[in-house]
Amino acid sequence: MGGDRIQCPKTRVVAELSKAIEFQEKIPIRMDIDSVAPSCTEGDNQILMELRVRFTGLRPLTLARGPVTISPSYFVAVVDALGNLLSRTDHEVELAFEDKKQMAVSFQRLLETIPSPDATVYIGFNLNEEQHRFLQKERHKKVNDSRAQPH
């Protein structure tokens, strides 16, 4: 059914939702949406977009004993040129940390149907209040730490 490859609509990772955190034994495991690679073909009056999304998880050395699997939830939203939400799908990605490994990487392949070339596709983690507050506090701390200190 897919036609020739065509230029994809804009694809964006939502900056504030590009990172997630999950607590294991009160210790944070960090997750990032590293990259998104869209590939598009023409369908019947729509665009078929295949997304390849790379996720990375990092856990501290203190948690690196034993295997751990986490399954953060993320979304893909399609928004038209006026900002109206056309569709939203929720997904889970499984990040499996092997024994003694601090990093886990997972690639996800998704197929989205885009009704118009002027739509924008947004991707981000579904964060709960606790995760959102923790990451906001962390971002705010980094901004303050990176400011030039008076001598």
N, C-alpha and C positions, 0 to 999 in steps of 0.2 A: 504493500500500500504506500510505503514511503517513497517520495519523489527524490529529486535532486537535493544535494546539500545547499542550504541557503544561509544567509546571515541570521544569527540568533538575535532575539530581543535582548535588551539589557538584562544582565544578571548581577545581583548585588548580595553580598553577605552583610547583614545588618550589623554594624560595628558593635553596638552595645550588646548584641546577642550572639557574637562570634565565639564567645568563651562561655564555658559552663564549669561548674564545680560540683563534685559529689563528695560527701564526707564518709570516710570509712574509719571507724574507731576515733572519731572526732578529728581526723586528719584529712585535709582537702586533697582530692585527686582532681587535677585540672584537665580540661578538654578544650580543644580548639577546632574550629572549622578552618583548615589550612588553605584549601583551594577548591574552586569550583570550575569545572571545564564543561561548558555546554557544547552540544553538537546538534544542529537542527536540519530537519528535512521538511519539505512541504507536504501537507496532507490535504484532505478535502476541505477547503476553505478554512484551514487552520495550520498551525505550525506544530510539528512534533519535535519536542526538545528532549534530548537525552542528556541528563546531568551526571557528571562523575564528580563526586564530592569526597574529599580527603579529610579524615578526622584523625587527630593525634591526642593521645592521653598521656599525661605525665603524673607519676606518683613519687612521693618522696622515698628516699632510701629506707626510712624507718618502716615503710609499708611493703617493701619489695620482697618480703619473705612469703613464699607461697603464691600460687596463682590467684588472680582476682578478675572477675568479669563485671563490667558495668554496662548499663544500657541507657545512655542519655536519649532524651526525646528531642527531636528538632522538627521544624516546619518548612514547607515550601509554599509561598504565597504568590499568586499572580495578581497584579494590580494594573488597571488600565491607566491611560494617560491623564485621566481626571482624578486619580487616586482611589477609585472604587475597587473594592476587593472582588475579584472575579472567581477565584478559587483558592482553597487552602487545604493542604494535606499534611498530616502529621506522620512522622516516621520514627523508628528507633534505630540506633546504630549500636552494635555490640563491639566493645573494646575489651579484648582479652589480654591481660598482663600475664606473661609467663613467670614462673618462679625466678626470683632474683632480677627480673627486668623492670626498669623504671618507665619504659616507654611502650605504648601500644599504638599501632596505626591500623586504620580500617578505611577501605574505599567502598562507597555506596554508588550504585547505578540506579537512577530513577528515570522514569519516562513521564513527562508532563505534556499536556495538550494546551497550547497557547492560542487563544482565539484571534489575536491581532498582533502584528509586528511592532506596534507602538506600546505594547504592554511591557511591564518590568517584572522580573522574577526575583523575589527576596527569599533568602535562606537564613535561618538562625535557630538557636537553641530555644526550647520551651523552658523557661526558668521559673521556679517557684519564688515566693517572696524572700525566703532565707537566702537562696542562691543569689538573687538579684541584689539584695542588701550587701552581702559579703563582697561581691565583685565590684559594686559601686564604691564601697569603702576602700577597697584595694586600689581601684583606678584613681580615686581622689588622693590617696596617700602617695602614689607614684607621681602625680602631677605636682604635689607640694614638695616631694623629695627632689625632683629634677629642677626646680627653680634655683637660680643662682643665689648662693648664700652670701649675705653681706660680710665684708672682712672687717 
